[in-house]
Amino acid sequence: MKTTTYKNLVGQNEVKKQLTFYSEAQNKSGVAPFLMLSGAKGLGKTEFAKRYASSLKNKDGTTRAFLEINCSTIKNANSFFEQIFLPIVMNNEITILFDEAHMLPKDLVNAFLTIFNTEKGTHKEFHHAEQIFAFDFTKQCFIFATTEMDKLFPPFKDRLTIVDFRPYSVEELGQIIGLIASEIKFGKGVLDEVAETTRGNARSAVMRTKEIMLYCDRANQNTYDLKDWKKMCGILDIKPMGLSNLEVELLKILQERGNCSLQMLSAVTGMSRTAIQKEAELYLLKRGLMKINGQREISGKGMNVLTKI
């Protein structure tokens, strides 16, 4: 199966196969599924949605228009129908990306439950505020994206085809960095070292690459090796594995105090328990730097990381 639409995008190979399958099906049947792109921030959901949209064809063979909407800007169902659907979408051939779909207003989610029930065909009329809104799914493609699938209403998720985005590998992130900074000659092993600090996140890799390019411009050089990386880490306070200050603080507390409860960590750091769990513990647990056995405790790997800071 060809994936030429995504050929210069690194990684997410399973996503490429799925989206290629759906776009090829749409170009034959005229109807695309309602997609939900799911994954953490910085994994390429928006860029892949744009590429997917560019592969969908209108009835005359031309590329469809694309509209991106952040769901936090939609106040309610009425504002969507009156300000977006009626003037921009209805009767037009267009692909719409609803970003941050977990922030969709509840009344609009309820409307979509009815609208996306397409068992009876490709057209749907929806009655709202004494008006009739005509949906034509041979013309209109709806894509949703979210970083928080658990916040979505289950019956709404059941109407959608889920496409999961996964964290990038160190090798893939190194490729991204090398492609962006193609004019810089990287020394042996440095790309992997840099990639390790981006937390599997392509967006972070792009930002780190910009920092490297600024460093090289500042030093008037077109080479970059492990010595340069170590120096830059010192200047910009880049920590091993891309750890945040809060994550390092938690590891140090666990190292000094031994096993601690979540309540104790909250009291010592001044952070709420929810903030500690979401903003620090998830990554520390994922990387094996701490353990939870009733109490929180630092792992041997975590102890080793602290020696490098």
C-alpha positions as CSV (number, residue, x, y, z in Angstrom):
1,M,0.0,0.0,0.0
2,K,1.4,3.4,-1.0
3,T,1.9,6.1,1.6
4,T,3.4,8.8,-0.6
5,T,1.3,11.5,1.1
6,Y,3.3,11.0,4.2
7,K,6.7,10.0,2.7
8,N,8.7,12.9,4.2
9,L,7.1,12.5,7.7
10,V,9.3,10.3,10.0
11,G,7.6,7.6,12.1
12,Q,4.0,6.7,12.9
13,N,4.1,4.0,10.2
14,E,0.9,2.3,11.4
15,V,-0.9,5.6,11.3
16,K,0.3,6.2,7.7
17,K,-1.1,2.8,6.6
18,Q,-4.5,3.4,8.2
19,L,-4.9,6.9,6.8
20,T,-3.8,5.8,3.4
21,F,-6.4,3.0,3.5
22,Y,-9.2,5.4,4.5
23,S,-8.3,8.0,1.9
24,E,-8.0,5.4,-0.9
25,A,-11.4,4.1,0.2
26,Q,-12.9,7.6,0.2
27,N,-11.6,8.3,-3.3
28,K,-13.5,5.3,-4.6
29,S,-16.6,5.3,-2.5
30,G,-16.9,9.1,-2.0
31,V,-17.3,8.8,1.8
32,A,-14.6,9.0,4.5
33,P,-15.1,7.6,8.0
34,F,-15.4,9.9,11.0
35,L,-11.9,9.7,12.5
36,M,-10.6,10.3,16.0
37,L,-6.8,10.9,16.2
38,S,-5.7,10.0,19.7
39,G,-2.3,10.6,21.4
40,A,-0.2,12.9,23.5
41,K,0.7,16.4,22.4
42,G,3.5,16.7,19.9
43,L,3.0,13.4,18.1
44,G,2.0,14.9,14.8
45,K,-1.8,14.6,14.9
46,T,-2.5,18.0,13.3
47,E,0.1,17.5,10.5
48,F,-1.1,14.1,9.7
49,A,-4.7,15.4,9.6
50,K,-3.7,18.0,7.1
51,R,-1.8,15.5,4.9
52,Y,-4.8,13.1,5.1
53,A,-7.2,16.0,4.1
54,S,-4.9,16.8,1.2
55,S,-5.3,13.2,-0.1
56,L,-9.1,13.4,-0.2
57,K,-10.6,14.4,-3.5
58,N,-13.7,16.4,-4.5
59,K,-16.1,15.0,-7.0
60,D,-14.2,16.9,-9.8
61,G,-10.8,15.5,-8.6
62,T,-9.6,18.6,-6.9
63,T,-8.3,18.7,-3.4
64,R,-10.7,19.6,-0.7
65,A,-10.6,22.7,1.5
66,F,-9.4,22.2,5.0
67,L,-10.6,23.9,8.2
68,E,-9.0,23.5,11.6
69,I,-11.1,24.4,14.7
70,N,-9.9,24.4,18.3
71,C,-12.9,23.1,20.3
72,S,-12.3,25.4,23.2
73,T,-13.4,28.2,20.9
74,I,-16.9,26.7,20.3
75,K,-19.2,28.0,23.0
76,N,-22.2,25.8,22.3
77,A,-24.0,23.9,19.5
78,N,-25.8,27.0,18.4
79,S,-22.5,28.9,17.8
80,F,-21.2,25.9,15.7
81,F,-24.3,25.7,13.5
82,E,-24.7,29.5,13.1
83,Q,-21.1,30.7,12.8
84,I,-19.3,27.7,11.3
85,F,-21.5,25.1,9.7
86,L,-24.1,27.4,8.0
87,P,-21.6,29.9,6.4
88,I,-18.6,27.7,5.8
89,V,-19.5,24.0,5.7
90,M,-23.1,23.4,4.4
91,N,-23.2,22.6,0.6
92,N,-19.4,22.9,0.4
93,E,-16.7,20.2,-0.1
94,I,-14.5,20.5,3.0
95,T,-12.6,18.6,5.6
96,I,-12.9,19.8,9.2
97,L,-10.4,19.0,12.0
98,F,-11.8,19.5,15.5
99,D,-8.7,19.8,17.7
100,E,-8.9,19.2,21.5
101,A,-12.1,17.3,20.9
102,H,-12.5,16.6,24.7
103,M,-13.4,20.3,25.0
104,L,-16.4,20.0,22.7
105,P,-19.6,21.5,24.3
106,K,-21.9,18.8,25.6
107,D,-24.9,19.9,23.5
108,L,-22.8,19.7,20.4
109,V,-21.6,16.2,21.3
110,N,-25.2,15.2,21.7
111,A,-26.0,16.7,18.3
112,F,-23.1,14.7,16.7
113,L,-24.5,11.5,18.2
114,T,-27.5,11.9,16.0
115,I,-25.7,13.4,13.0
116,F,-23.1,10.7,12.8
117,N,-25.6,7.9,12.9
118,T,-25.4,7.3,9.2
119,E,-26.8,3.8,8.9
120,K,-29.5,5.1,6.6
121,G,-27.2,6.7,4.1
122,T,-24.6,9.4,3.4
123,H,-27.0,12.4,3.9
124,K,-28.4,13.7,7.2
125,E,-30.8,16.5,8.1
126,F,-30.5,17.8,11.6
127,H,-33.1,20.1,13.1
128,H,-31.8,22.7,15.5
129,A,-33.3,26.0,16.7
130,E,-36.1,25.8,14.2
131,Q,-33.7,25.3,11.3
132,I,-32.7,22.4,9.1
133,F,-29.0,21.8,8.6
134,A,-28.2,19.4,5.7
135,F,-25.1,17.2,6.1
136,D,-23.7,15.5,3.0
137,F,-20.9,13.1,3.9
138,T,-19.9,12.8,0.3
139,K,-18.8,16.4,0.5
140,Q,-17.9,16.9,4.2
141,C,-15.3,15.0,6.2
142,F,-15.1,15.3,10.0
143,I,-11.8,14.5,11.8
144,F,-11.4,14.9,15.6
145,A,-8.2,14.9,17.6
146,T,-7.6,14.7,21.3
147,T,-4.9,14.2,23.9
148,E,-7.5,13.0,26.5
149,M,-9.6,10.1,25.2
150,D,-10.7,9.3,28.7
151,K,-12.7,12.6,28.8
152,L,-14.8,11.8,25.8
153,F,-18.4,10.6,26.1
154,P,-18.3,6.8,25.3
155,P,-21.3,6.7,22.9
156,F,-19.6,9.6,21.0
157,K,-16.3,7.6,20.7
158,D,-18.3,4.6,19.4
159,R,-19.4,6.7,16.4
160,L,-15.7,7.3,15.4
161,T,-12.8,5.3,14.0
162,I,-9.9,5.6,16.4
163,V,-6.4,6.2,15.1
164,D,-3.8,5.9,17.8
165,F,-0.5,7.9,17.7
166,R,2.4,6.5,19.7
167,P,5.6,8.1,21.1
168,Y,8.5,8.3,18.7
169,S,11.5,6.2,19.2
170,V,14.9,7.7,19.9
171,E,16.1,6.7,16.4
172,E,13.0,8.4,14.8
173,L,13.5,11.5,16.8
174,G,17.2,11.6,15.8
175,Q,16.1,11.4,12.1
176,I,13.7,14.3,12.6
177,I,16.5,16.4,14.2
178,G,18.9,15.5,11.4
179,L,16.5,16.3,8.6
180,I,15.6,19.7,10.0
181,A,19.2,20.6,10.7
182,S,20.5,19.1,7.5
183,E,23.2,21.7,7.1
184,I,24.8,20.7,10.4
185,K,27.3,17.8,10.5
186,F,26.5,15.8,13.7
187,G,29.2,13.8,15.6
188,K,28.8,10.2,16.5
189,G,26.2,9.4,19.1
190,V,25.0,13.0,19.6
191,L,21.6,12.7,17.8
192,D,20.6,9.8,20.2
193,E,21.7,11.9,23.2
194,V,19.7,14.9,22.0
195,A,16.7,12.7,21.2
196,E,16.7,11.1,24.7
197,T,15.7,14.5,26.1
198,T,12.6,15.0,23.9
199,R,10.5,12.5,25.7
200,G,9.3,10.7,22.6
201,N,7.8,14.0,21.3
202,A,8.3,15.3,17.8
203,R,7.4,18.8,18.7
204,S,10.0,18.8,21.4
205,A,12.5,17.5,18.9
206,V,11.8,20.4,16.6
207,M,12.3,22.9,19.5
208,R,15.5,21.2,20.5
209,T,16.7,21.3,16.9
210,K,16.1,25.1,16.8
211,E,18.2,25.4,19.9
212,I,21.1,23.5,18.3
213,M,20.9,25.7,15.2
214,L,21.0,28.8,17.4
215,Y,24.0,27.4,19.2
216,C,25.8,26.7,15.9
217,D,25.0,30.1,14.6
218,R,26.2,31.7,17.8
219,A,29.5,29.7,17.6
220,N,29.8,30.3,13.9
221,Q,30.2,26.5,13.2
222,N,28.4,23.9,11.1
223,T,29.4,20.9,13.2
224,Y,28.0,19.6,16.5
225,D,29.3,16.9,18.7
226,L,28.9,15.5,22.2
227,K,31.1,18.3,23.7
228,D,28.8,20.9,22.1
229,W,25.8,19.0,23.5
230,K,27.2,18.9,27.0
231,K,28.0,22.6,26.8
232,M,24.5,23.5,25.6
233,C,22.9,21.4,28.3
234,G,24.8,23.5,30.8
235,I,23.8,26.8,29.2
236,L,20.1,25.9,28.8
237,D,19.7,23.7,31.9
238,I,18.7,20.6,29.9
239,K,18.5,17.6,32.2
240,P,18.9,13.9,31.4
241,M,15.9,12.3,29.8
242,G,14.4,15.8,29.5
243,L,13.4,15.8,33.1
244,S,11.6,18.9,34.4
245,N,12.6,20.7,37.6
246,L,9.6,19.2,39.4
247,E,10.5,15.7,38.4
248,V,14.1,16.2,39.6
249,E,12.8,17.7,42.9
250,L,10.6,14.6,43.5
251,L,13.5,12.3,42.8
252,K,15.7,14.2,45.2
253,I,13.0,14.1,47.9
254,L,12.6,10.4,47.6
255,Q,16.4,9.9,47.6
256,E,16.7,12.0,50.8
257,R,13.6,10.9,52.7
258,G,13.2,7.3,51.5
259,N,9.6,6.1,50.9
260,C,7.0,8.9,50.9
261,S,3.2,9.1,50.6
262,L,1.7,11.3,47.9
263,Q,0.4,13.5,50.6
264,M,3.9,14.0,52.0
265,L,5.2,14.9,48.5
266,S,2.4,17.4,48.1
267,A,3.3,19.0,51.5
268,V,7.0,19.2,50.8
269,T,6.7,20.5,47.2
270,G,3.6,22.8,47.7
271,M,2.0,21.1,44.7
272,S,-1.4,19.6,44.6
273,R,-1.6,15.8,44.6
274,T,-3.3,15.9,41.2
275,A,-0.5,18.1,39.7
276,I,2.2,15.8,41.1
277,Q,0.5,12.7,39.6
278,K,-0.1,14.3,36.2
279,E,2.9,16.5,35.8
280,A,5.7,14.4,37.3
281,E,4.8,10.9,38.4
282,L,3.5,9.6,35.0
283,Y,6.8,10.2,33.3
284,L,9.0,9.1,36.2
285,L,7.0,5.8,36.3
286,K,7.1,5.4,32.6
287,R,10.9,5.7,32.5
288,G,11.3,3.5,35.6
289,L,12.8,6.2,37.7
290,M,10.4,5.6,40.6
291,K,8.1,2.9,41.9
292,I,4.8,2.9,43.8
293,N,4.2,0.1,46.2
294,G,1.7,1.9,48.4
295,Q,4.4,4.5,49.1
296,R,6.5,6.3,46.5
297,E,10.2,5.3,46.2
298,I,13.1,6.1,43.9
299,S,14.4,3.2,41.8
300,G,18.1,2.3,41.2
301,K,17.7,3.9,37.7
302,G,16.4,7.1,39.3
303,M,19.4,7.2,41.7
304,N,21.7,6.8,38.8
305,V,20.1,9.7,36.8
306,L,20.5,12.0,39.8
307,T,24.3,11.4,39.7
308,K,24.3,13.0,36.3
309,I,22.5,16.2,37.3
